[in-house]
């Protein structure tokens, strides 16, 4: 039986073979040699040799996949991207100030998630909007040459892919060419593992796993080692990057099953050919859908072509009275979770790594058939 295609923005679809493997190992996990250990991963001690092996393998595989340099730490944490909006300033805002002072943090606003980051950081730091595309309805990315980065800013934050508005940085800015020595912080929740990352331009990247890496519950933080040790005095110990790194992500009980599931996804990504292969597939999927939208009289996408997201494609029907019919027909055709975010309306198709090209083509076929019957 063919499963429906799930276009959810997150928690998102996962590779079917990963789900099947997890189901087979639910009651009794086999180690690398095939020896059954007598319990499932959810029942394991996070400090036991079995789970320590799972965690170490997941971290090593992710480091290899993302080509993370040795001088970066990979941390497995909890709280998702929303929590990191507080945890990042708690750790980095005081790099150029006394730990009791409110350091300066700058933000580029390109959609709902970067806006949330800015608002949350204001609780812990002196924030400043270096650039914003709010006036355009978040349909473009401000030219980096126009960014107003403060000389005293500890870091500048951006969201590399806005899931709600469908805007994506296709290249990260080089802050040095902009005359800034601030650290670049990237929320890569919905972009991670979909394309290569230029670590030479990044000081810290974070993301919830529930889009491209695994189930909800796990947050991945990749942080340059020299950025550790600057946390505010009020930073909780479990959120202090230095403490988490020193304890190998085991300072408190980590989200063990989510780490295990993410590790299976990392192995799956490696079997697909790695990040370069996934990027090629993601380009093909996005081009297929955008081509259908741009050549339609019924559908449209408002985002500037140079910064359209490969991961999240919002689109709208010119006759909004047809929205409910479109969604009900899509569900009947096995095309799920296409309703746009409540803040913007319309439709949204998320094309994460686990979405095959066949799913995108099925969506395009349905869209064209719907337009023919409602044109």
Secondary structure, DSSP 8 states (H G I E B T S, - for coil): ----EE--SSS----HHHHHHHHHTSSS-B-TT--B-SS-GGGS-TTSHHHHHHHHHHHHHHHHHHT--TTEEEEEESSHHHHHHHHHHHHHGGGGS-TTS--EEEEEE-SHHHHHHHHHHTTTSEEEEEEE-GGGTS-S---GGG----TTEEEEEEESEETTTTEE-SS---GGGGT---EEEEE-TTTTTSS---GGG-SEEEEESTTTTSSTT-EEEEEEGGGTT---TTS-GGG-HHHHHHTTT-SS---HHHHHHHHHHHHHHHHTTHHHHHHHHHHHHHHHHHHHHHT-SSEE--S-GGGB-SSEEEEEESSGGGHHHHHHHHHHTTEE--B--TTT-SEEEE--TTS-HHHHHHHHHHHHHHHHHH-
